[in-house]
Amino acid sequence: NSQQQRIPGGASGHETDKRSPNSPAGTVVLARGENPDGGGGEVVTFETESGGAVFSVGSITWCGSLSHNNYENNVSRITGNVLTRFASAP
């Protein structure tokens, strides 16, 4: 639907989030959605001072994209890699 202003079938939906001046220091952008008018969400990560880490996707359609094409789907692969890393962290 062109009203949604998103890449058709993509993981960057019409409601997206991005970094702001209030984002934690050291936030790294891993990917950006290619929505029209610069509206794509950002996939970011950062490590906390206590040794933890955060992975954040800025789109409400990320989860809906998980099931497409099984593990050959980039969204599924990225999510699996993040979960594996977090599960194996000390």
Secondary structure, DSSP 8 states (H G I E B T S, - for coil): -GGG-S-TT-SS-SSB----TTS-TT-EEEEE---GGG---EEEEEE-TTS-EEEEE-BTTTGGGTTTTGGGSHHHHHHHHHHHHHHH--
